[in-house]
Amino acid sequence: MASKFANLVKEITVSTGSGNLTLSSMPGYQTAASAFGFGVTTDVFWYSIIDVIGNAYEMGTGHMSDATTLVRDTVTFSSNSNLHVAFGAGTKVVINSAPQALIALLESMPITMGTCFITSPQNSTIVLTSYAEFAFTIDRIDNLVTAAGTITATININGVPVTGLTNLSVNNTPSFPTASAQNLVSVGQRVTLVLTSMAGATNLEFTTKMSRV
Protein backbone atom coordinates (compact mmCIF):
# COMPACT_ATOMS: atom_id res chain seq x y z
CA MET A 1 0.00 0.00 0.00
CA ALA A 2 1.57 3.27 -1.11
CA SER A 3 1.51 6.21 1.29
CA LYS A 4 0.59 9.47 -0.38
CA PHE A 5 1.89 13.02 -0.46
CA ALA A 6 0.27 16.28 -1.49
CA ASN A 7 1.24 19.94 -1.50
CA LEU A 8 0.34 22.35 1.30
CA VAL A 9 -1.66 20.02 3.54
CA LYS A 10 -1.93 21.57 6.99
CA GLU A 11 -4.60 21.48 9.69
CA ILE A 12 -4.88 21.96 13.44
CA THR A 13 -6.37 19.85 16.21
CA VAL A 14 -7.25 20.29 19.87
CA SER A 15 -7.89 16.57 20.39
CA THR A 16 -6.09 14.87 23.25
CA GLY A 17 -4.86 11.35 23.89
CA SER A 18 -3.25 8.72 21.68
CA GLY A 19 -6.24 7.90 19.50
CA ASN A 20 -7.96 9.53 16.58
CA LEU A 21 -7.71 13.29 16.06
CA THR A 22 -10.41 15.70 14.93
CA LEU A 23 -8.88 18.10 12.43
CA SER A 24 -9.85 21.68 11.62
CA SER A 25 -8.89 23.43 8.39
CA MET A 26 -6.52 26.37 8.11
CA PRO A 27 -6.89 29.24 5.61
CA GLY A 28 -4.66 28.88 2.57
CA TYR A 29 -4.01 25.15 3.02
CA GLN A 30 -5.52 21.90 1.75
CA THR A 31 -7.29 19.64 4.21
CA ALA A 32 -6.18 16.03 4.48
CA ALA A 33 -9.61 14.86 3.38
CA SER A 34 -9.58 16.98 0.22
CA ALA A 35 -6.04 15.89 -0.64
CA PHE A 36 -6.32 12.17 0.10
CA GLY A 37 -10.02 11.32 0.38
CA PHE A 38 -11.72 9.70 3.34
CA GLY A 39 -13.68 6.67 4.41
CA VAL A 40 -11.31 4.18 2.73
CA THR A 41 -8.39 2.70 4.67
CA THR A 42 -6.28 2.42 1.51
CA ASP A 43 -6.12 6.25 1.27
CA VAL A 44 -3.05 6.20 3.50
CA PHE A 45 -0.77 9.23 3.79
CA TRP A 46 2.19 10.36 5.88
CA TYR A 47 1.36 12.72 8.73
CA SER A 48 3.31 14.68 11.31
CA ILE A 49 1.79 16.09 14.50
CA ILE A 50 3.64 18.90 16.27
CA ASP A 51 2.73 20.04 19.78
CA VAL A 52 4.98 23.03 20.40
CA ILE A 53 3.56 23.82 23.84
CA GLY A 54 3.77 20.23 25.03
CA ASN A 55 7.14 19.65 23.34
CA ALA A 56 5.82 16.49 21.69
CA TYR A 57 5.75 15.19 18.12
CA GLU A 58 4.73 12.16 16.13
CA MET A 59 5.21 10.98 12.54
CA GLY A 60 3.55 8.06 10.88
CA THR A 61 0.98 6.90 8.36
CA GLY A 62 -2.75 7.25 8.73
CA HIS A 63 -6.03 7.77 6.93
CA MET A 64 -9.17 9.87 7.25
CA SER A 65 -12.16 7.85 8.46
CA ASP A 66 -14.38 10.81 7.63
CA ALA A 67 -13.89 14.40 6.47
CA THR A 68 -12.35 15.55 9.77
CA THR A 69 -11.10 12.44 11.63
CA LEU A 70 -7.47 11.33 11.33
CA VAL A 71 -6.82 7.71 12.25
CA ARG A 72 -3.18 7.29 13.30
CA ASP A 73 -2.48 3.83 11.89
CA THR A 74 1.28 3.38 12.24
CA VAL A 75 3.88 5.45 14.09
CA THR A 76 7.44 5.50 12.73
CA PHE A 77 8.98 8.32 14.78
CA SER A 78 7.84 10.16 17.90
CA SER A 79 8.85 11.81 21.15
CA ASN A 80 7.38 8.77 22.94
CA SER A 81 10.06 6.26 21.93
CA ASN A 82 8.48 5.97 18.47
CA LEU A 83 5.11 4.97 19.90
CA HIS A 84 1.79 6.81 19.80
CA VAL A 85 1.93 10.06 21.77
CA ALA A 86 -0.79 10.84 24.29
CA PHE A 87 -1.14 14.51 23.40
CA GLY A 88 -2.25 16.94 26.07
CA ALA A 89 -4.55 19.94 25.88
CA GLY A 90 -3.82 22.75 23.45
CA THR A 91 -3.54 23.27 19.72
CA LYS A 92 -1.42 20.90 17.66
CA VAL A 93 -0.42 21.28 14.01
CA VAL A 94 -0.92 18.36 11.60
CA ILE A 95 0.89 18.31 8.26
CA ASN A 96 1.67 15.90 5.44
CA SER A 97 5.44 15.38 5.35
CA ALA A 98 7.98 12.82 4.16
CA PRO A 99 10.22 10.87 6.57
CA GLN A 100 13.95 11.46 6.37
CA ALA A 101 14.63 7.84 5.41
CA LEU A 102 12.41 8.14 2.35
CA ILE A 103 14.02 11.42 1.29
CA ALA A 104 17.48 9.88 1.66
CA LEU A 105 16.40 6.88 -0.41
CA LEU A 106 15.04 9.09 -3.19
CA GLU A 107 18.18 11.22 -3.22
CA SER A 108 20.38 8.13 -3.51
CA MET A 109 18.44 6.61 -6.41
CA PRO A 110 19.91 7.05 -9.88
CA ILE A 111 18.18 9.73 -11.92
CA THR A 112 17.98 9.81 -15.68
CA MET A 113 20.13 12.71 -16.80
CA GLY A 114 18.77 12.38 -20.31
CA THR A 115 18.27 10.02 -23.21
CA CYS A 116 20.24 10.95 -26.31
CA PHE A 117 19.41 9.82 -29.85
CA ILE A 118 21.58 10.95 -32.76
CA THR A 119 20.46 9.83 -36.21
CA SER A 120 23.74 10.58 -38.01
CA PRO A 121 26.55 10.85 -35.43
CA GLN A 122 29.74 12.60 -36.50
CA ASN A 123 33.14 13.19 -34.92
CA SER A 124 32.15 16.08 -32.66
CA THR A 125 31.61 17.34 -29.12
CA ILE A 126 28.02 17.41 -27.90
CA VAL A 127 26.96 19.35 -24.79
CA LEU A 128 24.87 17.20 -22.43
CA THR A 129 24.75 19.75 -19.60
CA SER A 130 25.97 23.30 -20.16
CA TYR A 131 25.69 24.40 -16.50
CA ALA A 132 25.01 21.96 -13.65
CA GLU A 133 22.42 23.52 -11.34
CA PHE A 134 23.20 21.04 -8.53
CA ALA A 135 26.01 18.62 -7.71
CA PHE A 136 25.69 15.04 -8.89
CA THR A 137 27.70 11.99 -9.88
CA ILE A 138 27.50 10.38 -13.29
CA ASP A 139 26.97 6.72 -12.44
CA ARG A 140 26.66 4.85 -15.71
CA ILE A 141 25.44 4.83 -19.29
CA ASP A 142 22.56 2.51 -20.18
CA ASN A 143 21.90 0.97 -23.60
CA LEU A 144 24.84 2.56 -25.42
CA VAL A 145 24.32 1.31 -28.96
CA THR A 146 24.22 2.12 -32.67
CA ALA A 147 21.91 0.68 -35.29
CA ALA A 148 24.93 0.06 -37.54
CA GLY A 149 28.60 0.97 -37.79
CA THR A 150 30.91 1.98 -34.96
CA ILE A 151 31.96 5.12 -33.13
CA THR A 152 34.01 5.91 -30.01
CA ALA A 153 32.42 7.86 -27.15
CA THR A 154 33.85 9.64 -24.09
CA ILE A 155 32.01 11.53 -21.33
CA ASN A 156 33.89 14.61 -20.07
CA ILE A 157 33.31 16.87 -17.08
CA ASN A 158 34.83 20.29 -17.76
CA GLY A 159 37.05 18.61 -20.33
CA VAL A 160 38.23 15.84 -17.99
CA PRO A 161 37.29 12.28 -19.04
CA VAL A 162 35.17 10.25 -16.63
CA THR A 163 37.02 7.10 -15.64
CA GLY A 164 35.14 4.09 -16.97
CA LEU A 165 33.29 6.18 -19.56
CA THR A 166 36.31 6.94 -21.73
CA ASN A 167 37.04 5.69 -25.26
CA LEU A 168 33.96 3.49 -25.32
CA SER A 169 33.66 1.50 -28.51
CA VAL A 170 30.03 1.68 -29.58
CA ASN A 171 28.46 -0.78 -32.02
CA ASN A 172 25.13 -2.53 -32.53
CA THR A 173 25.52 -4.56 -29.34
CA PRO A 174 24.13 -2.57 -26.36
CA SER A 175 26.59 -1.88 -23.53
CA PHE A 176 26.11 -0.54 -20.01
CA PRO A 177 29.45 0.96 -18.88
CA THR A 178 29.85 2.20 -15.30
CA ALA A 179 31.85 5.19 -14.06
CA SER A 180 34.54 4.34 -11.52
CA ALA A 181 36.23 7.71 -10.78
CA GLN A 182 36.42 11.35 -11.84
CA ASN A 183 32.61 11.34 -12.10
CA LEU A 184 31.57 14.14 -9.70
CA VAL A 185 29.88 17.10 -11.37
CA SER A 186 29.95 20.27 -9.24
CA VAL A 187 27.56 23.19 -9.56
CA GLY A 188 28.34 25.20 -12.69
CA GLN A 189 30.35 22.50 -14.44
CA ARG A 190 29.82 21.35 -18.01
CA VAL A 191 29.25 17.77 -19.21
CA THR A 192 30.04 16.83 -22.80
CA LEU A 193 30.04 13.80 -25.05
CA VAL A 194 33.05 13.52 -27.34
CA LEU A 195 32.59 11.35 -30.43
CA THR A 196 35.57 10.14 -32.47
CA SER A 197 36.56 7.41 -34.93
CA MET A 198 33.19 7.36 -36.66
CA ALA A 199 32.89 4.47 -39.11
CA GLY A 200 29.47 4.31 -40.72
CA ALA A 201 27.64 4.75 -37.42
CA THR A 202 23.89 5.45 -37.51
CA ASN A 203 21.26 5.97 -34.83
CA LEU A 204 23.50 6.34 -31.78
CA GLU A 205 21.50 6.22 -28.56
CA PHE A 206 22.10 6.00 -24.81
CA THR A 207 20.70 7.05 -21.43
CA THR A 208 22.89 8.67 -18.77
CA LYS A 209 22.17 7.85 -15.11
CA MET A 210 23.19 10.10 -12.23
CA SER A 211 22.75 10.53 -8.46
CA ARG A 212 22.47 13.79 -6.54
CA VAL A 213 25.07 14.44 -3.84
C-alpha positions in Angstrom: 0.0 0.0 0.0 1.6 3.3 -1.1 1.5 6.2 1.3 0.6 9.5 -0.4 1.9 13.0 -0.5 0.3 16.3 -1.5 1.2 19.9 -1.5 0.3 22.4 1.3 -1.7 20.0 3.5 -1.9 21.6 7.0 -4.6 21.5 9.7 -4.9 22.0 13.4 -6.4 19.8 16.2 -7.3 20.3 19.9 -7.9 16.6 20.4 -6.1 14.9 23.2 -4.9 11.3 23.9 -3.3 8.7 21.7 -6.2 7.9 19.5 -8.0 9.5 16.6 -7.7 13.3 16.1 -10.4 15.7 14.9 -8.9 18.1 12.4 -9.8 21.7 11.6 -8.9 23.4 8.4 -6.5 26.4 8.1 -6.9 29.2 5.6 -4.7 28.9 2.6 -4.0 25.1 3.0 -5.5 21.9 1.8 -7.3 19.6 4.2 -6.2 16.0 4.5 -9.6 14.9 3.4 -9.6 17.0 0.2 -6.0 15.9 -0.6 -6.3 12.2 0.1 -10.0 11.3 0.4 -11.7 9.7 3.3 -13.7 6.7 4.4 -11.3 4.2 2.7 -8.4 2.7 4.7 -6.3 2.4 1.5 -6.1 6.3 1.3 -3.0 6.2 3.5 -0.8 9.2 3.8 2.2 10.4 5.9 1.4 12.7 8.7 3.3 14.7 11.3 1.8 16.1 14.5 3.6 18.9 16.3 2.7 20.0 19.8 5.0 23.0 20.4 3.6 23.8 23.8 3.8 20.2 25.0 7.1 19.6 23.3 5.8 16.5 21.7 5.8 15.2 18.1 4.7 12.2 16.1 5.2 11.0 12.5 3.5 8.1 10.9 1.0 6.9 8.4 -2.7 7.2 8.7 -6.0 7.8 6.9 -9.2 9.9 7.2 -12.2 7.8 8.5 -14.4 10.8 7.6 -13.9 14.4 6.5 -12.4 15.5 9.8 -11.1 12.4 11.6 -7.5 11.3 11.3 -6.8 7.7 12.2 -3.2 7.3 13.3 -2.5 3.8 11.9 1.3 3.4 12.2 3.9 5.4 14.1 7.4 5.5 12.7 9.0 8.3 14.8 7.8 10.2 17.9 8.8 11.8 21.2 7.4 8.8 22.9 10.1 6.3 21.9 8.5 6.0 18.5 5.1 5.0 19.9 1.8 6.8 19.8 1.9 10.1 21.8 -0.8 10.8 24.3 -1.1 14.5 23.4 -2.3 16.9 26.1 -4.5 19.9 25.9 -3.8 22.8 23.5 -3.5 23.3 19.7 -1.4 20.9 17.7 -0.4 21.3 14.0 -0.9 18.4 11.6 0.9 18.3 8.3 1.7 15.9 5.4 5.4 15.4 5.3 8.0 12.8 4.2 10.2 10.9 6.6 14.0 11.5 6.4 14.6 7.8 5.4 12.4 8.1 2.3 14.0 11.4 1.3 17.5 9.9 1.7 16.4 6.9 -0.4 15.0 9.1 -3.2 18.2 11.2 -3.2 20.4 8.1 -3.5 18.4 6.6 -6.4 19.9 7.0 -9.9 18.2 9.7 -11.9 18.0 9.8 -15.7 20.1 12.7 -16.8 18.8 12.4 -20.3 18.3 10.0 -23.2 20.2 10.9 -26.3 19.4 9.8 -29.9 21.6 10.9 -32.8 20.5 9.8 -36.2 23.7 10.6 -38.0 26.5 10.8 -35.4 29.7 12.6 -36.5 33.1 13.2 -34.9 32.2 16.1 -32.7 31.6 17.3 -29.1 28.0 17.4 -27.9 27.0 19.3 -24.8 24.9 17.2 -22.4 24.8 19.8 -19.6 26.0 23.3 -20.2 25.7 24.4 -16.5 25.0 22.0 -13.7 22.4 23.5 -11.3 23.2 21.0 -8.5 26.0 18.6 -7.7 25.7 15.0 -8.9 27.7 12.0 -9.9 27.5 10.4 -13.3 27.0 6.7 -12.4 26.7 4.9 -15.7 25.4 4.8 -19.3 22.6 2.5 -20.2 21.9 1.0 -23.6 24.8 2.6 -25.4 24.3 1.3 -29.0 24.2 2.1 -32.7 21.9 0.7 -35.3 24.9 0.1 -37.5 28.6 1.0 -37.8 30.9 2.0 -35.0 32.0 5.1 -33.1 34.0 5.9 -30.0 32.4 7.9 -27.2 33.8 9.6 -24.1 32.0 11.5 -21.3 33.9 14.6 -20.1 33.3 16.9 -17.1 34.8 20.3 -17.8 37.1 18.6 -20.3 38.2 15.8 -18.0 37.3 12.3 -19.0 35.2 10.3 -16.6 37.0 7.1 -15.6 35.1 4.1 -17.0 33.3 6.2 -19.6 36.3 6.9 -21.7 37.0 5.7 -25.3 34.0 3.5 -25.3 33.7 1.5 -28.5 30.0 1.7 -29.6 28.5 -0.8 -32.0 25.1 -2.5 -32.5 25.5 -4.6 -29.3 24.1 -2.6 -26.4 26.6 -1.9 -23.5 26.1 -0.5 -20.0 29.4 1.0 -18.9 29.9 2.2 -15.3 31.8 5.2 -14.1 34.5 4.3 -11.5 36.2 7.7 -10.8 36.4 11.4 -11.8 32.6 11.3 -12.1 31.6 14.1 -9.7 29.9 17.1 -11.4 30.0 20.3 -9.2 27.6 23.2 -9.6 28.3 25.2 -12.7 30.3 22.5 -14.4 29.8 21.3 -18.0 29.2 17.8 -19.2 30.0 16.8 -22.8 30.0 13.8 -25.0 33.0 13.5 -27.3 32.6 11.3 -30.4 35.6 10.1 -32.5 36.6 7.4 -34.9 33.2 7.4 -36.7 32.9 4.5 -39.1 29.5 4.3 -40.7 27.6 4.8 -37.4 23.9 5.4 -37.5 21.3 6.0 -34.8 23.5 6.3 -31.8 21.5 6.2 -28.6 22.1 6.0 -24.8 20.7 7.0 -21.4 22.9 8.7 -18.8 22.2 7.8 -15.1 23.2 10.1 -12.2 22.7 10.5 -8.5 22.5 13.8 -6.5 25.1 14.4 -3.8 
